[in-house]
Amino acid sequence: MKKLLDYLAIHAAPRLAYWIIRFISITMRKTYVNFEAYRAMLERGEKIILAFWHGRLLMMPYSYPGKGITILVSQSKDGELISRTVKNFGIESVRGSSTRGWISGVKGLLRSVQAGRDVAITPDGPKGPKEKAQMGAVQIARTTGLPIIPVSFNASKKKTFRSWDSFILPYPFSKGVFICGEPILVDAKSGPEEMEASRVKLEETLNKLTREADGYFA
């Protein structure tokens, strides 16, 4: 029985999750705030690092209007479910996190950049603390020279889970808002102090965007 449940969790759940997300999106009236410059960058063929909090992950496939993106996900079972789910959206994934397999994850992202793909990171993933940025996105930005594009999301009607990341599940027929921040650039010559300043800037920007998104339907 356990093997059957594990099989269903790994193979059936991601497909079901995909169709649930699709249904939510189809019935959702979506608004995009400050996306003009971000879209223009992608239209010019410029590559980016998309960054968003783990708790806002569900609808993020609809925040990316580009041609190909790879997301970093953990090596846990939850990471496997996320990886299989986003594959249905045409999103590739590499495995690794700050707690397990970070080096392999970074190498996978760098290979994706070299192949001409954008990359996505949840700076507070995979286990938090909630909405506290780790250094990963900043390190990738320094290595690649790519700008970090911070984005947040909220829905007018949703279920907020009591998970470490306060994961939100929008209800069908709700309104959704995606809010984009200004690109964050990290100089290739940045030392520890500059890197920490960039990390703090990313964290503060994402939290500001999240507050704006949370208050959008107030």
Sequence and secondary structure as in RCSB ss.txt:
>XXXX:A:sequence
MKKLLDYLAIHAAPRLAYWIIRFISITMRKTYVNFEAYRAMLERGEKIILAFWHGRLLMMPYSYPGKGITILVSQ
SKDGELISRTVKNFGIESVRGSSTRGWISGVKGLLRSVQAGRDVAITPDGPKGPKEKAQMGAVQIARTTGLPIIP
VSFNASKKKTFRSWDSFILPYPFSKGVFICGEPILVDAKSGPEEMEASRVKLEETLNKLTREADGYFA
>XXXX:A:secstr
 HHHHHHIIIIIHHHHHHHHHHHHHHH EEEEES HHHHHHHHTT   EEE  GGG TTGGGG  SS EEEEE S
SHHHHHHHHHHHTTT EEEE  SSS HHHHHHHHHHHHHTT EEEE TTTTT STT   SHHHHHHHHH   EEE
EEEEESSEEE SSTT  EEE TT EEEEEE   B   TT  HHHHHHHHHHHHHHHHHHHHHHHHTT 
